[in-house]
Amino acid sequence: MKINVAVLFGGKSVEHEVSVISALQAMRAMDAGKYEIYPVYITKGNEFYHGAALRDVEGYRDLPALLKKCGRVGLVAEGSKTYLESREKRGFLKSGRIALIDLAFPIVHGTNVEDGALQGYLKTLNLPFVGCDVLASAVCMDKFSAKALLRQGGFPVLDCLRFEARAAGGLGGMAEAVEARFPYPVVVKPVNLGSSVGIGRASDRAGLMEALETAFMFAGRVIAEPAVENLKEVNCAVLGDADAAEASECEEPYATEEILSYSDKYMDGGKQGAAKGMAGLKRRIPADISSEMRAKIRQIATESFKFLDCCGVARADFLIDTATGGVWLNEFNTIPGSLSFYLWEPTGLSYADLLDRLIALALKRRRVEEEIIYSFDTNILSTGGGFGRKGKI
């Protein structure tokens, strides 16, 4: 019997289109003999749509026309089961149940979807899902919180300062605080975005003010940290959970600017590059690093993945100073672009097998959770008005 999988993608995020690309790649690679795939597209207004047309990348060129071919849907919990239900009263998707969903596969990027919000929603629906749980998703999305936790665990991370959009002193005060803490150049980035959105590098006060202003366009909080000189960026994916995890091959992405940009990741090569997502990024695999550095990065990636209680596949991004040999863990992407399948292929793990592993890990977590007691089969409200001092109304 096939497993019914709802693949969730899109969402209210600046990385919306990247999510679409990643999801379409994954649905093409999933074993149709094992899984019945139900694509669920989340609009930028958080509306859910389902329909076979959602699997055609060309349809997204005219989104209103695409959605007319689909229907509004919702996920509904009934006891321990979760159903995909139509919200339409027209056409082929009339109101009613479409399918019993066994598993959700969120392939989403960015705030409101990758940051624990969607994961928490799925938990309230009693629906097992692929990837990190709520806390790990939230922590890894918040760059400042992740740095603080990783530093506590003894992992190498850069120092940083965090600022609120409405902080006293405005941008000028923030710039003064950065200059008092770090020498130029510095890097400024939104605290909770990925795909290099809103990131800027500054070599003087004017550049710093501009970088802060740009970052605040995308988030209410930003961080500033020292820029790594003689920079080489190296990424490594990790697959597993807190019990056991393994590292992929390392990659070295190529940047056209001083820092890897959104354009480098998703737009290079025009139509073809955009359609391939992170898989279309120019990169060197394996990365041009020593065997000792490769082993070090893979070890840090694996140990920090388990320390943060991640699950599924996540990509750890590293910064290396080629002159000094210094290495820092920059961030974790809990749902990396293209699910980092291209980092596993050199190890002999195909994309289809990677997806199988991810689904197996999600079902394992559900089995473990079913052994935990979350509530008592009692109702103190049924005893009347005598609730004791603390419970007295």
N, C-alpha and C positions, 0 to 999 in steps of 0.2 A: 504493500500500500504506500502511495506517495505521501510525503510530508507537505502539507499546505503552508507555503511561506508567503507572507505579505512583505514585499520589499518597499520600504518607505524612503522617499527621497524628495528633494526640494526644500521647502520650508522658508520661514521668515528669516533670511540670512543673506549677507552680502556674498556668501559663497554658494548661493542657490544654484547657479548654472553649473558650477563645478560638481555639485552633488548629482545633478542630472546625468552628467557624463559618466561619473563613477558608477552610478546605478545601472545605466544601460550596459556598460561593460560587464558588470557582474551578472546581470540577468542573461546575457548572451553566453556566459561561461558556465552557468549552473547546469547540472545534469538533469535534463528533462525527464529522464527515466526514474529519478529519485524524488524530484520536487515538482509540485504544482505551484507555479509562480503567479502571484497576484500583485501586479504593480500598483502602488498607491502613491500618487503624486500629491505633495503638499504645496499649495500655492503660497505666494508671498503674503497672502492674507490668512494663512492657516486653514484653508479649506481643503478637504480631502477628495481626490478624484480617483476613479478606477476605470480601466478600459484597456483593451488590447492595443489600441493606437498609441498608448503611452510608451510602447517599446520601440517605436520608430523615431530615431533621432531627427529625421527631417521634419517631423511634425512640429517640433519646438520652434521652428522658424516663424510659425503663425500660431501662437499659443491660444488665442480665442477660438480659432477654428479647431484646434486640437481638442480643447475641452468640450466643445459641442459634440464630439464623437464619443465622449466619455460620460460618466455620471457621478454625481456627488455621493459619497459614501461616508460611513462612520464605523468605528470599532465599538462593539457592545459586549460587555461581560455578562455572562449568565452562569452563576456558580463558578466552577473552576474552568469553564470554557469561554472562549472569545470568538465572536462572529464578526465577519465583514458584512455590513448591511447597507443596502441602497437607501438613499435619501431622495430618490427621484420618483416622480409620478408620471413619467413619460418614457416612450421608447422602449428599448430592450432591457433597461435597468429599472424595472418597476420597484416600488417600495417592497422591502423584504430582505431576507437573508440571501447572501451571495455564496458564502462559504464559511465553514468552520476553520478558523486559522490556528494552526499548531504552533507557529513561530513567527515572530517579527524579525526582519532583517533591516535595521536602520542603516542606510548608506547616505548619511547626511553630514554636512560640514558647517561649523560655525555656531554662533550664538543662537539660542532658542531651540536648537535641535541636537547638537553634539554635546552641549554643556550640561547634560543631566536632566533638562526639562522634558524632552521627549522620552527619555528612559524612565523617569518617574511616572509619566503618564501611562506607559506600557505596564509598569508594575501594578498600578491601580486597576488595570484591566485583567490582571492575573495571566498576562501573556509573556511567555519566555521570549527573550530577545538576544540577538547576537551582539557581542561587544562588551565594553566596560559597563559596570553598574553605575548607579547614580552618583555616588561620591567620587569615584575615580574619574568619571566623565567631567564633573564639575571642577574638581581640583586641577586636572590637566588643562582645562580650557582657560583657567585663570592663571596667567603666567607668573604673577607675583606669589600666589598661594603655592603653586607648584615649586617655585624656587625655594620658598621658605621650608617646605616639607622636605625637599630633596637635600637642602643644606643640613637640616636636622639629621637626615640619614647618612650624612658624610659623603654625599656625592658632589662632584665638582660643578658648581654653577657660578655664573658671574654675579657680582654685587649689583644692586639696582636701587632706584628710588621710585616710589609710586606716587602719583598725583591724581587728585580729584578735579573734575572740570570746574567746579565752583570754589576751589581753594582760595583762601585769602591771599592777596598779593598778585593774583592773576598769572598770566604767562611770564611776566617779568620776574615775579618772585620764584616761580618754578625754575627759570633759567639760572637765577642766582644760586639756588640750592644745588642744581646740577653742577655748575662751575665750581662750587665749593667742595664738591665730593669727587668729581672725576675730571681728568684732563680731556681735552678734545683729541680725537673725534669721539662722539657719542652716538648711540643709536636710540631712537625713540619709537615705541610701538604701542598700539592699543593692547590693553591687558588681556582681552578675551577674544581675539580674532586670529585666524590662521590664513594660509595662502598668501602671506606677505602683504595683506591688505593694510594700508595706512602706515606702513613702516618707513622711517626716514633716517638718514645719516647726516650728522651735522659736524662741521669743522670750525664753526664760530658762532657767536651770539645770534646773528641774523638767521643762520641756518637752523639753529636750535629752536628759535621762536617759530619759524615756519614748520618745522617738524612736529612741534607740540600742537600747533593749530591744526595741522592735517590729521594727526592721530586722534584728536578730540572730535573730529568730524565723524568718526566711526565708533567711538566708545566714550563712556563717561569717566573712565579711569585709564591712565596710561602709565607706562614705566619707561625710565631712561637708564641706560647702562653703558659702560665703556665699550667702545668698538674694539674688536680684536684686530690688531695689525697683522699683516702678512696672512690674511684670512684664507683658509681652505674650509669649505663646508662639506661635511660627510654625514650621510644618513644611514640608519640601520633599523630594520623592522624587527619586531619581536612577536612571536606567536605562542600562545598558551594561556596560563592563568597563574594564580599565586602558588599553586602546587608545583607546577613544572612549566618551564618556558625555554624557548630556543631562539637564537638570533639568526637573521638572514645574512646574505652577503651585504657588503657595504657599497654605497654608491657615492659618487662625487658629482653633484649637479653643477652645470656651468652657468655662471651669471654674466649678463651683459653689462651690469652696473656694479657698484661696490658691494651691494647686497642683492641677494636673489629676489627678483620682483615677481609680482603676479603675472606680468606679461611673459617673463621667462618660463614660468611654470605652465601656463595654460594657453597663451596666445601665439607663441612662437611657431612659425610655419603656417600661419593663416588658418584656413578652414581645417586642414588636416591636423595641425597641432592642437587646435581647440577641441576637436572631436576625440582626440586621444587622451586629453586631460594630463594628469601627472605622468602617464605612460609615454607621452609625447615629448617630455622635457629632455633637452640635451644633457646627457650625463655620461660618466665613465663608470662601468661596472666590470670588474671590481674597482673600487676607488684606488687612486694612485697614492697609497700609503704603505708604510712598512708592515711586515707581518706582525711585529710587536704592537704597533698602533692599532692594527685591525683587531687583534686579540683583545686589547684594552677596551676599545670602543664596544665590541660585542659583549664583553663582560659587564661593563657599566650599563649598557642598554638592558641586558637581561635582568641584572640585579635590581635596577631602579624600577623596571616594569613590575616585578614582583613586589617590591617595597610599596609602590603606589596602589597595589591590589588591582592592577589592570587585568583585562580578560579579552580574549579574541586576538586581533592583530592591531598593533600600534607601531607608529614610526618614531624613533628617537632621532632628533636632529642635533648634531654636534658642531662646535666651532673649534678650529685648530689654528694655532699660531705656528706657522711653518718654520719661523726663525728660532723660537724658544722650545717648541715641542709641547707647549701648553695645550690642554684639551678641556673643553667645558661642555656639559650637557645643556643645550639651549632650550629645548622643549619637547614634549610628547604630543603627538597627534593621535588621539584615540580612535578616530576613523579616518585614516590617511587617504589622500587622493588616490583613486584607482585601487584602493585597499593594498597598495604597495605590492601587487602581485608580481611585478617585474623584478623585485628583489628576491623573490622565492624561486623563480624559475631557474636561476643559476645553481641552486642547491638541489635541483631535481624535483621540486614540488610544483606541479602544474597549478594553474589558476583554479580549475575545477576541483582538484584535491584540496587546495587551500580553503575553498568555500565549504567543502565537506567538513574540514577540521573546525572551521568557525561555527558551523551549525552544531557539531557534536559538543563543542565547549559550552554553547548556550544551553543545550539540553542537559549537560552534566550539572551546570549551575542550578537548573530547575530541580533536579533530583536532590541536590544537597539542601536547597531551600525548603523542600517539602518535608524534610526531617526536623525542621526548626519549629518550635511552638511560637506562634505570633499572637494568639488570643486564647482566652479561657471560655469554656462553654458554660458561662454563667451570665446572668443579667441582674445586677444589683438594683436596677431601677424597678424590677418587678416586686421588690420587697416592701414597697410602700414608702412612707415618709421618714422612716427611721434610718437615716443614712449616717448617723454619727456626727461628730463635730466637724470634721473636715468636709464631709459630703452633704452637710445640712443646707437646705435651700430656704 
